[in-house]
Amino acid sequence: MLELGRLDSVSLLLPAPELFLYTYVRREAVLSSQIEGTQSSLSDLLLFELEEPGGVPLNDVVEVSNHVAALEHGLKRMQEGFPLSNRLIREMHAELLSRGRGNGV
């Protein structure tokens, strides 16, 4: 609880919390997908989002982008009042597998 309080107080000092969250979500998506062997970096993902060519295989960047989309889907649903549940996790998982590797499973 103490750590959450510290995080809450620090968030008040941020000039643009949305920008911090935007970057943090993408950084987390890159790190999470690297566990599965992707070679994408944060800069590769940002270039992909800007529809610019990157230096890694497209499938890797798409997979990282799917991580971002799944997390954003879950956050949006919860902000709309949908509870954290197995159904929401399945929806997020479907978003994760919607494009790129695993979409035929």
C-alpha positions as CSV (number, residue, x, y, z in Angstrom):
1,M,0.0,0.0,0.0
2,L,2.9,2.3,0.8
3,E,4.4,1.8,-2.7
4,L,1.0,2.5,-4.4
5,G,0.8,5.7,-2.4
6,R,4.2,6.7,-3.6
7,L,3.3,6.0,-7.2
8,D,0.1,8.0,-6.8
9,S,1.9,11.0,-5.4
10,V,4.6,10.8,-8.2
11,S,1.9,10.7,-10.8
12,L,0.7,14.1,-9.7
13,L,4.1,15.6,-10.5
14,L,4.1,14.2,-14.1
15,P,3.3,16.9,-16.7
16,A,1.6,14.4,-19.0
17,P,0.7,11.1,-17.3
18,E,-0.9,9.8,-20.5
19,L,2.5,10.1,-22.3
20,F,4.2,8.2,-19.4
21,L,1.5,5.5,-19.6
22,Y,1.8,5.3,-23.4
23,T,5.6,4.7,-23.2
24,Y,5.3,2.3,-20.3
25,V,2.7,0.1,-22.0
26,R,4.9,-0.2,-25.1
27,R,8.1,-0.9,-23.1
28,E,6.3,-3.6,-21.2
29,A,5.0,-5.1,-24.4
30,V,8.5,-5.2,-25.9
31,L,9.9,-6.9,-22.7
32,S,7.0,-9.4,-22.5
33,S,7.3,-10.4,-26.1
34,Q,11.1,-10.8,-25.9
35,I,10.4,-13.6,-23.4
36,E,8.9,-15.4,-26.4
37,G,11.9,-14.7,-28.6
38,T,10.9,-11.6,-30.6
39,Q,13.7,-9.3,-31.7
40,S,11.7,-6.1,-31.7
41,S,12.8,-3.0,-29.8
42,L,10.8,0.0,-28.5
43,S,12.0,2.1,-31.4
44,D,10.9,-0.7,-33.9
45,L,7.4,-0.7,-32.4
46,L,7.2,3.1,-32.5
47,L,8.3,3.1,-36.2
48,F,5.7,0.4,-36.9
49,E,3.0,2.5,-35.3
50,L,4.1,5.4,-37.5
51,E,3.9,3.0,-40.5
52,E,7.6,3.4,-41.2
53,P,9.9,0.5,-42.2
54,G,11.8,-1.0,-39.3
55,G,14.9,-3.1,-39.1
56,V,13.4,-6.3,-37.7
57,P,11.1,-9.0,-39.1
58,L,7.5,-7.7,-39.5
59,N,6.0,-10.6,-37.6
60,D,8.1,-9.7,-34.5
61,V,6.8,-6.1,-34.5
62,V,3.2,-7.2,-35.1
63,E,3.4,-9.5,-32.1
64,V,4.6,-6.7,-29.9
65,S,1.8,-4.5,-31.3
66,N,-0.7,-7.2,-30.4
67,H,0.6,-7.1,-26.8
68,V,-0.2,-3.3,-26.7
69,A,-3.6,-3.8,-28.3
70,A,-4.5,-6.5,-25.8
71,L,-3.6,-4.4,-22.8
72,E,-5.3,-1.4,-24.2
73,H,-8.4,-3.5,-24.8
74,G,-8.4,-4.7,-21.3
75,L,-7.9,-1.3,-19.8
76,K,-10.7,0.2,-21.9
77,R,-13.2,-2.5,-20.9
78,M,-12.3,-2.1,-17.2
79,Q,-12.7,1.7,-17.5
80,E,-16.2,1.0,-19.0
81,G,-17.0,-0.9,-15.8
82,F,-16.4,-4.5,-17.0
83,P,-14.9,-6.6,-14.2
84,L,-11.6,-8.3,-14.3
85,S,-12.7,-11.8,-15.1
86,N,-11.9,-14.9,-17.2
87,R,-14.1,-13.5,-19.9
88,L,-12.0,-10.3,-20.1
89,I,-8.8,-12.3,-20.1
90,R,-10.1,-14.4,-23.0
91,E,-11.0,-11.3,-24.9
92,M,-7.5,-9.9,-24.3
93,H,-6.0,-13.2,-25.4
94,A,-8.0,-13.2,-28.6
95,E,-6.7,-9.7,-29.3
96,L,-3.1,-10.9,-28.6
97,L,-3.5,-13.7,-31.2
98,S,-5.5,-11.7,-33.7
99,R,-2.6,-11.0,-36.1
100,G,0.8,-12.5,-36.8
101,R,2.0,-15.7,-35.1
102,G,-0.7,-17.8,-33.6
103,N,-3.6,-16.2,-35.4
104,G,-4.6,-19.5,-37.0
105,V,-4.7,-21.4,-33.7
